Amino acid sequence: MHPAASFLDLLPDDEGDDPLLALACQMLLVVVEAEIGKGEPFATLEVIFNGMNEHGVMPEEIDEAIDHLLAIGGLIEIDDDCFIAIA
């Protein structure tokens, strides 16, 4: 499978043409997985925003990525502002 396939799976739909959203979603999942990799049970909204801001992602793009990932089941909110990624 081509490495770009992971980004294509994150596009909004078959007609979607928002590569920035796909990149933001992928980066957000990396931030969440990194936090869990440190032994934390979940990533908080603060951790997500801080991690994404370090890479220059704007808050509006972070919100859109979170909303999209929640809608497609790539991210689950297990408590208020506490998230896990679903691979």
Buried (B, 14 or more C-beta within 10 A) or exposed (E): EEEEEEBEEBBBEEEEEBEEBBBBBBBBBBBBBEBBEEEBEBBBBEBBBEBBEEEEBEEEBBEBBBEBBEEBEBBEEEEEEBBBBEE
